[in-house]
């Protein structure tokens, strides 16, 4: 084997080591990104639940305001109350199954 061949082999070994190091670094970064994604997914779920709770609260406040105003058109408020009661009844029925 000539000196030039040995030099090429050494250079190839160095390139392979660099590629392996790069691969390991990329794997670590990927794992970090996956962990961050899981955290963001959980946070999104929490925000979504909070958003739904706030929407329900807002609807309840609208109904309460409609009833408190003494508006002669309380029919809409009564319909909303009946819809909420039906939803609660459905939930209770599902829980009883």
MOPAC internal coordinates of N, CA, C and O (Angstrom, degrees):
PM7 1SCF
backbone

  N    0.0000 0     0.00 0     0.00 0    0    0    0
  C    1.4455 1     0.00 0     0.00 0    1    0    0
  C    1.5331 1   107.47 1     0.00 0    2    1    0
  O    1.2310 1   121.22 1   -45.06 1    3    2    1
  N    1.2817 1   115.27 1   134.94 1    3    2    1
  C    1.4555 1   119.43 1  -177.32 1    5    3    2
  C    1.5214 1   110.61 1   -85.41 1    6    5    3
  O    1.2310 1   121.64 1   -12.55 1    7    6    5
  N    1.2838 1   114.47 1   167.45 1    7    6    5
  C    1.4664 1   120.64 1   179.32 1    9    7    6
  C    1.5254 1   110.44 1   -63.81 1   10    9    7
  O    1.2310 1   120.68 1   143.79 1   11   10    9
  N    1.3012 1   116.31 1   -36.21 1   11   10    9
  C    1.4699 1   120.72 1   179.25 1   13   11   10
  C    1.5332 1   110.15 1   -66.01 1   14   13   11
  O    1.2310 1   120.40 1   140.14 1   15   14   13
  N    1.3337 1   116.85 1   -39.86 1   15   14   13
  C    1.4639 1   120.63 1   177.60 1   17   15   14
  C    1.5295 1   110.52 1   -63.64 1   18   17   15
  O    1.2310 1   120.67 1   136.43 1   19   18   17
  N    1.3217 1   116.32 1   -43.57 1   19   18   17
  C    1.4641 1   120.56 1   178.85 1   21   19   18
  C    1.5339 1   110.66 1   -62.29 1   22   21   19
  O    1.2310 1   120.72 1   140.11 1   23   22   21
  N    1.3069 1   116.23 1   -39.89 1   23   22   21
  C    1.4663 1   121.00 1   177.94 1   25   23   22
  C    1.5358 1   110.41 1   -62.51 1   26   25   23
  O    1.2310 1   120.12 1   137.27 1   27   26   25
  N    1.3224 1   117.37 1   -42.73 1   27   26   25
  C    1.4664 1   121.29 1   178.65 1   29   27   26
  C    1.5237 1   111.20 1   -64.85 1   30   29   27
  O    1.2310 1   120.62 1   141.20 1   31   30   29
  N    1.3276 1   116.42 1   -38.80 1   31   30   29
  C    1.4703 1   120.37 1   178.28 1   33   31   30
  C    1.5237 1   110.03 1   -65.65 1   34   33   31
  O    1.2310 1   119.93 1   135.78 1   35   34   33
  N    1.3107 1   117.74 1   -44.22 1   35   34   33
  C    1.4669 1   121.34 1   178.43 1   37   35   34
  C    1.5262 1   110.67 1   -62.19 1   38   37   35
  O    1.2310 1   120.86 1   138.39 1   39   38   37
  N    1.2951 1   115.96 1   -41.61 1   39   38   37
  C    1.4705 1   120.57 1   178.59 1   41   39   38
  C    1.5270 1   110.69 1   -64.06 1   42   41   39
  O    1.2310 1   120.51 1   139.23 1   43   42   41
  N    1.3256 1   116.64 1   -40.77 1   43   42   41
  C    1.4583 1   121.49 1   177.77 1   45   43   42
  C    1.5278 1   110.88 1   -63.68 1   46   45   43
  O    1.2310 1   120.25 1   138.53 1   47   46   45
  N    1.3371 1   117.12 1   -41.47 1   47   46   45
  C    1.4623 1   121.38 1   177.56 1   49   47   46
  C    1.5250 1   111.04 1   -61.27 1   50   49   47
  O    1.2310 1   120.44 1   137.58 1   51   50   49
  N    1.3212 1   116.76 1   -42.42 1   51   50   49
  C    1.4613 1   121.50 1   178.95 1   53   51   50
  C    1.5383 1   110.24 1   -63.13 1   54   53   51
  O    1.2310 1   120.94 1   137.11 1   55   54   53
  N    1.3109 1   115.80 1   -42.89 1   55   54   53
  C    1.4703 1   119.58 1   178.86 1   57   55   54
  C    1.5268 1   111.32 1   -63.41 1   58   57   55
  O    1.2310 1   120.97 1   140.31 1   59   58   57
  N    1.3251 1   115.76 1   -39.69 1   59   58   57
  C    1.4700 1   119.42 1   178.45 1   61   59   58
  C    1.5234 1   110.10 1   -65.45 1   62   61   59
  O    1.2310 1   119.95 1   138.19 1   63   62   61
  N    1.3360 1   117.69 1   -41.81 1   63   62   61
  C    1.4745 1   120.67 1   177.75 1   65   63   62
  C    1.5289 1   111.01 1   -61.25 1   66   65   63
  O    1.2310 1   120.84 1   136.88 1   67   66   65
  N    1.3215 1   116.00 1   -43.12 1   67   66   65
  C    1.4761 1   120.01 1   178.02 1   69   67   66
  C    1.5237 1   111.05 1   -62.14 1   70   69   67
  O    1.2310 1   120.78 1   138.75 1   71   70   69
  N    1.3267 1   116.11 1   -41.25 1   71   70   69
  C    1.4732 1   119.54 1   178.79 1   73   71   70
  C    1.5252 1   111.36 1   -64.96 1   74   73   71
  O    1.2310 1   120.70 1   139.29 1   75   74   73
  N    1.3262 1   116.28 1   -40.71 1   75   74   73
  C    1.4712 1   119.75 1   178.32 1   77   75   74
  C    1.5221 1   110.24 1   -64.79 1   78   77   75
  O    1.2310 1   120.28 1   136.50 1   79   78   77
  N    1.3350 1   117.07 1   -43.50 1   79   78   77
  C    1.4618 1   120.57 1   177.54 1   81   79   78
  C    1.5275 1   110.76 1   -61.28 1   82   81   79
  O    1.2310 1   121.11 1   137.66 1   83   82   81
  N    1.3133 1   115.48 1   -42.34 1   83   82   81
  C    1.4615 1   120.35 1   178.79 1   85   83   82
  C    1.5247 1   110.99 1   -63.50 1   86   85   83
  O    1.2310 1   120.73 1   139.14 1   87   86   85
  N    1.3191 1   116.21 1   -40.86 1   87   86   85
  C    1.4620 1   120.82 1   178.19 1   89   87   86
  C    1.5206 1   110.85 1   -62.35 1   90   89   87
  O    1.2310 1   120.07 1   134.54 1   91   90   89
  N    1.3148 1   117.47 1   -45.46 1   91   90   89
  C    1.4648 1   121.36 1   179.42 1   93   91   90
  C    1.5268 1   111.00 1   -62.43 1   94   93   91
  O    1.2310 1   120.73 1   138.29 1   95   94   93
  N    1.3088 1   116.20 1   -41.71 1   95   94   93
  C    1.4656 1   120.31 1   178.43 1   97   95   94
  C    1.5262 1   110.38 1   -63.44 1   98   97   95
  O    1.2310 1   120.59 1   137.68 1   99   98   97
  N    1.3150 1   116.48 1   -42.32 1   99   98   97
  C    1.4589 1   120.89 1   179.73 1  101   99   98
  C    1.5248 1   111.00 1   -65.74 1  102  101   99
  O    1.2310 1   120.31 1   141.04 1  103  102  101
  N    1.3278 1   117.01 1   -38.96 1  103  102  101
  C    1.4655 1   120.37 1   176.53 1  105  103  102
  C    1.5216 1   111.05 1   -61.24 1  106  105  103
  O    1.2310 1   120.69 1   136.56 1  107  106  105
  N    1.3348 1   116.28 1   -43.44 1  107  106  105
  C    1.4663 1   120.37 1   179.30 1  109  107  106
  C    1.5244 1   110.90 1   -63.44 1  110  109  107
  O    1.2310 1   120.72 1   137.61 1  111  110  109
  N    1.3275 1   116.22 1   -42.39 1  111  110  109
  C    1.4673 1   120.07 1   178.42 1  113  111  110
  C    1.5252 1   110.97 1   -64.02 1  114  113  111
  O    1.2310 1   120.54 1   139.62 1  115  114  113
  N    1.3301 1   116.58 1   -40.38 1  115  114  113
  C    1.4577 1   120.84 1   178.51 1  117  115  114
  C    1.5197 1   110.97 1   -62.38 1  118  117  115
  O    1.2310 1   120.25 1   137.48 1  119  118  117
  N    1.3096 1   117.13 1   -42.52 1  119  118  117
  C    1.4637 1   121.10 1   178.35 1  121  119  118
  C    1.5250 1   110.61 1   -62.98 1  122  121  119
  O    1.2310 1   120.75 1   140.58 1  123  122  121
  N    1.3221 1   116.17 1   -39.42 1  123  122  121
  C    1.4652 1   120.42 1   178.24 1  125  123  122
  C    1.5252 1   110.40 1   -65.17 1  126  125  123
  O    1.2310 1   120.23 1   138.01 1  127  126  125
  N    1.3167 1   117.16 1   -41.99 1  127  126  125
  C    1.4651 1   121.11 1   179.20 1  129  127  126
  C    1.5320 1   110.06 1   -65.38 1  130  129  127
  O    1.2310 1   120.48 1   141.20 1  131  130  129
  N    1.3202 1   116.68 1   -38.80 1  131  130  129
  C    1.4750 1   119.70 1   177.92 1  133  131  130
  C    1.5203 1   110.99 1   -63.22 1  134  133  131
  O    1.2310 1   120.65 1   137.04 1  135  134  133
  N    1.3277 1   116.36 1   -42.96 1  135  134  133
  C    1.4693 1   119.82 1   178.01 1  137  135  134
  C    1.5224 1   110.75 1   -62.60 1  138  137  135
  O    1.2310 1   120.72 1   137.11 1  139  138  137
  N    1.3168 1   116.22 1   -42.89 1  139  138  137
  C    1.4617 1   120.40 1   178.80 1  141  139  138
  C    1.5288 1   110.43 1   -63.27 1  142  141  139
  O    1.2310 1   120.33 1   139.72 1  143  142  141
  N    1.3318 1   116.98 1   -40.28 1  143  142  141
  C    1.4614 1   121.52 1   178.55 1  145  143  142
  C    1.5261 1   110.80 1   -61.46 1  146  145  143
  O    1.2310 1   120.62 1   136.05 1  147  146  145
  N    1.3455 1   116.43 1   -43.95 1  147  146  145
  C    1.4625 1   119.74 1   178.79 1  149  147  146
  C    1.5285 1   110.74 1   -61.01 1  150  149  147
  O    1.2310 1   120.98 1   138.36 1  151  150  149
  N    1.3308 1   115.73 1   -41.64 1  151  150  149
  C    1.4619 1   119.46 1   178.85 1  153  151  150
  C    1.5192 1   111.99 1   -64.00 1  154  153  151
  O    1.2310 1   120.87 1   137.61 1  155  154  153
  N    1.3146 1   115.95 1   -42.39 1  155  154  153
  C    1.4661 1   119.61 1   179.07 1  157  155  154
  C    1.5228 1   111.53 1   -68.34 1  158  157  155
  O    1.2310 1   120.61 1   144.67 1  159  158  157
  N    1.3192 1   116.44 1   -35.33 1  159  158  157
  C    1.4593 1   120.46 1   178.05 1  161  159  158
  C    1.5343 1   109.76 1   -64.11 1  162  161  159
  O    1.2310 1   120.49 1   136.97 1  163  162  161
  N    1.3288 1   116.67 1   -43.03 1  163  162  161
  C    1.4605 1   121.02 1   177.93 1  165  163  162
  C    1.5281 1   110.42 1   -63.89 1  166  165  163
  O    1.2310 1   121.10 1   136.02 1  167  166  165
  N    1.3333 1   115.50 1   -43.98 1  167  166  165
  C    1.4628 1   120.32 1   179.86 1  169  167  166
  C    1.5284 1   110.30 1   -62.32 1  170  169  167
  O    1.2310 1   120.07 1   139.12 1  171  170  169
  N    1.3283 1   117.48 1   -40.88 1  171  170  169
  C    1.4533 1   121.37 1   177.93 1  173  171  170
  C    1.5244 1   110.70 1   -61.78 1  174  173  171
  O    1.2310 1   120.79 1   137.99 1  175  174  173
  N    1.3130 1   116.09 1   -42.01 1  175  174  173
  C    1.4605 1   120.42 1   178.75 1  177  175  174
  C    1.5257 1   110.78 1   -61.69 1  178  177  175
  O    1.2310 1   120.78 1   137.80 1  179  178  177
  N    1.3190 1   116.12 1   -42.20 1  179  178  177
  C    1.4662 1   120.26 1   178.27 1  181  179  178
  C    1.5322 1   110.91 1   -63.08 1  182  181  179
  O    1.2310 1   120.55 1   135.60 1  183  182  181
  N    1.3311 1   116.55 1   -44.40 1  183  182  181
  C    1.4595 1   120.29 1   179.09 1  185  183  182
  C    1.5241 1   111.36 1   -64.71 1  186  185  183
  O    1.2310 1   120.67 1   142.66 1  187  186  185
  N    1.3065 1   116.33 1   -37.34 1  187  186  185
  C    1.4644 1   120.38 1   178.95 1  189  187  186
  C    1.5251 1   110.06 1   -64.11 1  190  189  187
  O    1.2310 1   120.24 1   135.20 1  191  190  189
  N    1.3285 1   117.15 1   -44.80 1  191  190  189
  C    1.4649 1   120.92 1   178.13 1  193  191  190
  C    1.5217 1   110.99 1   -62.44 1  194  193  191
  O    1.2310 1   120.97 1   138.07 1  195  194  193
  N    1.3198 1   115.76 1   -41.93 1  195  194  193
  C    1.4669 1   119.86 1   178.78 1  197  195  194
  C    1.5272 1   110.48 1   -64.08 1  198  197  195
  O    1.2310 1   120.67 1   139.48 1  199  198  197
  N    1.3208 1   116.32 1   -40.52 1  199  198  197
  C    1.4672 1   121.17 1   178.86 1  201  199  198
  C    1.5303 1   110.63 1   -61.44 1  202  201  199
  O    1.2310 1   120.64 1   135.15 1  203  202  201
  N    1.3316 1   116.39 1   -44.85 1  203  202  201
  C    1.4595 1   120.15 1   179.43 1  205  203  202
  C    1.5286 1   110.93 1   -63.22 1  206  205  203
  O    1.2310 1   120.35 1   139.06 1  207  206  205
  N    1.3139 1   116.95 1   -40.94 1  207  206  205
  C    1.4632 1   120.57 1   178.91 1  209  207  206
  C    1.5273 1   110.59 1   -64.28 1  210  209  207
  O    1.2310 1   120.60 1   139.20 1  211  210  209
  N    1.3318 1   116.47 1   -40.80 1  211  210  209
  C    1.4623 1   119.77 1   178.73 1  213  211  210
  C    1.5304 1   111.71 1   -67.05 1  214  213  211
  O    1.2310 1   120.46 1   143.01 1  215  214  213
  N    1.3157 1   116.73 1   -36.99 1  215  214  213
  C    1.4674 1   119.25 1   176.66 1  217  215  214
  C    1.5217 1   111.48 1   -62.62 1  218  217  215
  O    1.2310 1   120.69 1   137.43 1  219  218  217
  N    1.3293 1   116.28 1   -42.57 1  219  218  217
  C    1.4704 1   120.03 1   178.21 1  221  219  218
  C    1.5214 1   110.27 1   -63.90 1  222  221  219
  O    1.2310 1   121.10 1   137.61 1  223  222  221
  N    1.3178 1   115.50 1   -42.39 1  223  222  221
  C    1.4629 1   119.74 1   179.46 1  225  223  222
  C    1.5332 1   110.33 1   -63.05 1  226  225  223
  O    1.2310 1   120.85 1   138.78 1  227  226  225
  N    1.3261 1   115.98 1   -41.22 1  227  226  225
  C    1.4663 1   120.79 1   178.56 1  229  227  226
  C    1.5349 1   110.55 1   -61.53 1  230  229  227
  O    1.2310 1   120.76 1   135.66 1  231  230  229
  N    1.3323 1   116.15 1   -44.34 1  231  230  229
  C    1.4639 1   119.57 1   178.88 1  233  231  230
  C    1.5278 1   110.48 1   -61.65 1  234  233  231
  O    1.2310 1   120.67 1   137.86 1  235  234  233
  N    1.3260 1   116.33 1   -42.14 1  235  234  233
  C    1.4687 1   119.94 1   178.28 1  237  235  234
  C    1.5233 1   111.53 1   -63.58 1  238  237  235
  O    1.2310 1   120.42 1   140.61 1  239  238  237
  N    1.3256 1   116.80 1   -39.39 1  239  238  237
  C    1.4653 1   120.09 1   178.23 1  241  239  238
  C    1.5307 1   110.94 1   -66.01 1  242  241  239
  O    1.2310 1   120.45 1   141.91 1  243  242  241
  N    1.3159 1   116.74 1   -38.09 1  243  242  241
  C    1.4703 1   119.38 1   177.44 1  245  243  242
  C    1.5199 1   110.61 1   -62.72 1  246  245  243
  O    1.2310 1   120.61 1   138.05 1  247  246  245
  N    1.3208 1   116.43 1   -41.95 1  247  246  245
  C    1.4676 1   120.59 1   179.16 1  249  247  246
  C    1.5235 1   109.72 1   -65.21 1  250  249  247
  O    1.2310 1   120.42 1   135.28 1  251  250  249
  N    1.3255 1   116.79 1   -44.72 1  251  250  249
  C    1.4673 1   120.26 1  -179.59 1  253  251  250
  C    1.5218 1   110.77 1   -62.57 1  254  253  251
  O    1.2310 1   120.48 1   140.06 1  255  254  253
  N    1.3232 1   116.69 1   -39.94 1  255  254  253
  C    1.4643 1   120.50 1   179.24 1  257  255  254
  C    1.5185 1   110.26 1   -65.91 1  258  257  255
  O    1.2310 1   120.64 1   138.86 1  259  258  257
  N    1.3173 1   116.38 1   -41.14 1  259  258  257
  C    1.4698 1   119.82 1   179.86 1  261  259  258
  C    1.5246 1   110.34 1   -62.82 1  262  261  259
  O    1.2310 1   120.40 1   142.23 1  263  262  261
  N    1.3191 1   116.84 1   -37.77 1  263  262  261
  C    1.4660 1   119.70 1   179.12 1  265  263  262
  C    1.5303 1   111.08 1   -74.58 1  266  265  263
  O    1.2310 1   120.09 1   143.85 1  267  266  265
  N    1.3242 1   117.43 1   -36.15 1  267  266  265
  C    1.4608 1   121.26 1  -177.26 1  269  267  266
  C    1.5231 1   112.12 1   -73.09 1  270  269  267
  O    1.2310 1   119.85 1   151.48 1  271  270  269
  N    1.3099 1   117.90 1   -28.52 1  271  270  269
  C    1.4610 1   120.98 1  -178.41 1  273  271  270
  C    1.5204 1   112.66 1   -69.67 1  274  273  271
  O    1.2310 1   120.07 1   164.84 1  275  274  273
  N    1.3119 1   117.48 1   -15.16 1  275  274  273
  C    1.4510 1   119.99 1  -177.82 1  277  275  274
  C    1.5186 1   111.51 1    68.90 1  278  277  275
  O    1.2310 1   120.77 1  -153.87 1  279  278  277
  N    1.3053 1   116.14 1    26.13 1  279  278  277
  C    1.4588 1   122.52 1  -179.58 1  281  279  278
  C    1.5237 1   109.44 1   -62.55 1  282  281  279
  O    1.2310 1   120.21 1   -49.60 1  283  282  281
  N    1.3188 1   117.20 1   130.40 1  283  282  281
  C    1.4698 1   119.18 1   179.38 1  285  283  282
  C    1.5314 1   112.79 1   -63.97 1  286  285  283
  O    1.2310 1   120.93 1   161.99 1  287  286  285
  N    1.3051 1   115.83 1   -18.01 1  287  286  285
  C    1.4631 1   118.90 1   179.48 1  289  287  286
  C    1.5250 1   110.36 1   -95.77 1  290  289  287
  O    1.2310 1   120.87 1  -123.41 1  291  290  289
  N    1.3050 1   115.95 1    56.59 1  291  290  289
  C    1.4645 1   121.02 1  -179.29 1  293  291  290
  C    1.5302 1   111.92 1   -75.09 1  294  293  291
  O    1.2310 1   120.72 1   179.61 1  295  294  293
  N    1.2975 1   116.24 1    -0.39 1  295  294  293
  C    1.4657 1   119.38 1  -178.48 1  297  295  294
  C    1.5279 1   110.77 1   -60.15 1  298  297  295
  O    1.2310 1   119.90 1   138.00 1  299  298  297
  N    1.3283 1   117.79 1   -42.00 1  299  298  297
  C    1.4711 1   120.80 1   179.37 1  301  299  298
  C    1.5199 1   110.50 1   -62.07 1  302  301  299
  O    1.2310 1   120.56 1   138.98 1  303  302  301
  N    1.3203 1   116.53 1   -41.02 1  303  302  301
  C    1.4631 1   120.12 1   179.30 1  305  303  302
  C    1.5253 1   110.48 1   -65.41 1  306  305  303
  O    1.2310 1   120.64 1   138.69 1  307  306  305
  N    1.3187 1   116.38 1   -41.31 1  307  306  305
  C    1.4586 1   119.77 1   178.95 1  309  307  306
  C    1.5237 1   110.81 1   -63.49 1  310  309  307
  O    1.2310 1   120.73 1   140.88 1  311  310  309
  N    1.3231 1   116.22 1   -39.12 1  311  310  309
  C    1.4614 1   119.75 1   178.20 1  313  311  310
  C    1.5229 1   111.07 1   -63.76 1  314  313  311
  O    1.2310 1   120.64 1   139.22 1  315  314  313
  N    1.3307 1   116.37 1   -40.78 1  315  314  313
  C    1.4568 1   120.05 1   178.36 1  317  315  314
  C    1.5269 1   110.98 1   -64.28 1  318  317  315
  O    1.2310 1   120.92 1   138.62 1  319  318  317
  N    1.3252 1   115.84 1   -41.38 1  319  318  317
  C    1.4655 1   120.09 1   178.95 1  321  319  318
  C    1.5258 1   109.87 1   -63.05 1  322  321  319
  O    1.2310 1   120.84 1   136.79 1  323  322  321
  N    1.3058 1   116.01 1   -43.21 1  323  322  321
  C    1.4698 1   119.28 1   178.87 1  325  323  322
  C    1.5234 1   111.29 1   -63.31 1  326  325  323
  O    1.2310 1   120.11 1   142.04 1  327  326  325
  N    1.3423 1   117.40 1   -37.96 1  327  326  325
  C    1.4611 1   121.54 1   178.47 1  329  327  326
  C    1.5296 1   110.01 1   -64.48 1  330  329  327
  O    1.2310 1   120.84 1   137.77 1  331  330  329
  N    1.3154 1   116.01 1   -42.23 1  331  330  329
  C    1.4686 1   120.31 1   179.39 1  333  331  330
  C    1.5251 1   110.18 1   -64.77 1  334  333  331
  O    1.2310 1   120.65 1   138.16 1  335  334  333
  N    1.3167 1   116.36 1   -41.84 1  335  334  333
  C    1.4674 1   120.43 1   179.13 1  337  335  334
  C    1.5219 1   110.29 1   -63.06 1  338  337  335
  O    1.2310 1   120.25 1   138.53 1  339  338  337
  N    1.3279 1   117.12 1   -41.47 1  339  338  337
  C    1.4744 1   120.01 1   177.92 1  341  339  338
  C    1.5344 1   110.56 1   -62.73 1  342  341  339
  O    1.2310 1   120.39 1   139.21 1  343  342  341
  N    1.3277 1   116.86 1   -40.79 1  343  342  341
  C    1.4678 1   120.33 1   178.39 1  345  343  342
  C    1.5281 1   110.65 1   -62.16 1  346  345  343
  O    1.2310 1   120.64 1   137.41 1  347  346  345
  N    1.3326 1   116.38 1   -42.59 1  347  346  345
  C    1.4616 1   120.56 1   178.87 1  349  347  346
  C    1.5273 1   109.79 1   -64.31 1  350  349  347
  O    1.2310 1   120.49 1   137.66 1  351  350  349
  N    1.3241 1   116.68 1   -42.34 1  351  350  349
  C    1.4594 1   120.34 1   178.31 1  353  351  350
  C    1.5213 1   111.60 1   -61.21 1  354  353  351
  O    1.2310 1   120.35 1   138.38 1  355  354  353
  N    1.3328 1   116.94 1   -41.62 1  355  354  353
  C    1.4662 1   120.77 1   178.18 1  357  355  354
  C    1.5256 1   110.50 1   -62.32 1  358  357  355
  O    1.2310 1   121.06 1   137.09 1  359  358  357
  N    1.3294 1   115.58 1   -42.91 1  359  358  357
  C    1.4631 1   119.59 1   179.58 1  361  359  358
  C    1.5307 1   111.05 1   -62.70 1  362  361  359
  O    1.2310 1   121.29 1   137.29 1  363  362  361
  N    1.3058 1   115.15 1   -42.71 1  363  362  361
  C    1.4804 1   119.17 1   179.61 1  365  363  362
  C    1.5146 1   110.34 1   -64.34 1  366  365  363
  O    1.2310 1   120.52 1   140.23 1  367  366  365
  N    1.3398 1   116.62 1   -39.77 1  367  366  365
  C    1.4656 1   120.00 1   179.27 1  369  367  366
  C    1.5276 1   110.20 1   -64.17 1  370  369  367
  O    1.2310 1   120.36 1   139.44 1  371  370  369
  N    1.3094 1   116.91 1   -40.56 1  371  370  369
  C    1.4633 1   119.66 1   178.20 1  373  371  370
  C    1.5210 1   111.62 1   -65.89 1  374  373  371
  O    1.2310 1   120.45 1   141.85 1  375  374  373
  N    1.3156 1   116.74 1   -38.15 1  375  374  373
  C    1.4585 1   120.70 1   178.54 1  377  375  374
  C    1.5295 1   112.04 1   -66.42 1  378  377  375
  O    1.2310 1   120.79 1   147.86 1  379  378  377
  N    1.3262 1   116.09 1   -32.14 1  379  378  377
  C    1.4672 1   120.41 1  -178.67 1  381  379  378
  C    1.5192 1   112.90 1   -76.73 1  382  381  379
  O    1.2310 1   120.17 1   166.00 1  383  382  381
  N    1.3332 1   117.29 1   -14.00 1  383  382  381
  C    1.4718 1   119.83 1  -178.51 1  385  383  382
  C    1.4888 1   110.48 1   -73.09 1  386  385  383
  O    1.2310 1   120.10 1   180.00 1  387  386  385

